[in-house]
């Protein structure tokens, strides 16, 4: 278990953020270690979610942490989404300090594998649904800025205090 460095825009490893991650073919000691490293890194960064490409690993694995509820999903996919959408500010650990409005589905059903390889399914709504969508986007090489309708609304936190306020509201990875 260890905290890994998060890949950010401008990092030499940045291309991993823009490519589609590969499916995990079998749950083994490598994938279990990857999950532990994702969890440790997420806790260290104080985020709401983290995807394997964000630590330089092009595999389909995510962890989410919403209201102290930790979810681990290997090979996640959204199998159902509501028609209702909402817009909210998103940030990303791979684009530190930048924020912007993104429209997402209000409710989603996600299925995949648990960290032990068993099939799992989650129904999520509101902020948790947004976090799942954000992290699954990472697995497809999509960043929140790619989802923005108007990039002119992308803004940088002006002060350390503003950055902390935005992070306390809800930080995505």
HUUR-V496741 format. One record per residue. N is the residue number from 1. BURIAL is I if it has 24 or more other ideal C-beta (glycine too) atoms within 12 Angstrom, else O. Layout:
BEGIN
n->N burial->BURIAL
n->N burial->BURIAL
END
This chain:
BEGIN
n->1 burial->O
n->2 burial->O
n->3 burial->O
n->4 burial->I
n->5 burial->O
n->6 burial->I
n->7 burial->I
n->8 burial->I
n->9 burial->I
n->10 burial->O
n->11 burial->O
n->12 burial->O
n->13 burial->O
n->14 burial->O
n->15 burial->O
n->16 burial->I
n->17 burial->I
n->18 burial->I
n->19 burial->O
n->20 burial->O
n->21 burial->I
n->22 burial->O
n->23 burial->O
n->24 burial->I
n->25 burial->O
n->26 burial->O
n->27 burial->I
n->28 burial->O
n->29 burial->O
n->30 burial->O
n->31 burial->I
n->32 burial->O
n->33 burial->O
n->34 burial->I
n->35 burial->I
n->36 burial->I
n->37 burial->I
n->38 burial->I
n->39 burial->I
n->40 burial->O
n->41 burial->I
n->42 burial->I
n->43 burial->O
n->44 burial->O
n->45 burial->I
n->46 burial->O
n->47 burial->I
n->48 burial->I
n->49 burial->I
n->50 burial->I
n->51 burial->I
n->52 burial->I
n->53 burial->I
n->54 burial->I
n->55 burial->I
n->56 burial->I
n->57 burial->I
n->58 burial->I
n->59 burial->I
n->60 burial->I
n->61 burial->I
n->62 burial->I
n->63 burial->I
n->64 burial->I
n->65 burial->I
n->66 burial->I
n->67 burial->O
n->68 burial->O
n->69 burial->O
n->70 burial->I
n->71 burial->I
n->72 burial->I
n->73 burial->I
n->74 burial->I
n->75 burial->I
n->76 burial->I
n->77 burial->I
n->78 burial->I
n->79 burial->O
n->80 burial->O
n->81 burial->O
n->82 burial->O
n->83 burial->O
n->84 burial->O
n->85 burial->O
n->86 burial->O
n->87 burial->O
n->88 burial->I
n->89 burial->I
n->90 burial->I
n->91 burial->I
n->92 burial->I
n->93 burial->I
n->94 burial->I
n->95 burial->I
n->96 burial->I
n->97 burial->I
n->98 burial->I
n->99 burial->I
n->100 burial->I
n->101 burial->I
n->102 burial->I
n->103 burial->O
n->104 burial->I
n->105 burial->I
n->106 burial->O
n->107 burial->I
n->108 burial->I
n->109 burial->I
n->110 burial->I
n->111 burial->I
n->112 burial->I
n->113 burial->I
n->114 burial->I
n->115 burial->I
n->116 burial->O
n->117 burial->O
n->118 burial->O
n->119 burial->O
n->120 burial->O
n->121 burial->O
n->122 burial->I
n->123 burial->O
n->124 burial->I
n->125 burial->I
n->126 burial->O
n->127 burial->I
n->128 burial->I
n->129 burial->I
n->130 burial->I
n->131 burial->I
n->132 burial->I
n->133 burial->I
n->134 burial->I
n->135 burial->I
n->136 burial->I
n->137 burial->I
n->138 burial->I
n->139 burial->I
n->140 burial->I
n->141 burial->O
n->142 burial->I
n->143 burial->I
n->144 burial->I
n->145 burial->I
n->146 burial->O
n->147 burial->I
n->148 burial->I
n->149 burial->O
n->150 burial->O
n->151 burial->O
n->152 burial->O
n->153 burial->O
n->154 burial->I
n->155 burial->O
n->156 burial->O
n->157 burial->I
n->158 burial->O
n->159 burial->O
n->160 burial->O
n->161 burial->O
n->162 burial->O
n->163 burial->O
n->164 burial->O
n->165 burial->O
n->166 burial->I
n->167 burial->I
n->168 burial->O
n->169 burial->O
n->170 burial->I
n->171 burial->I
n->172 burial->I
n->173 burial->I
END
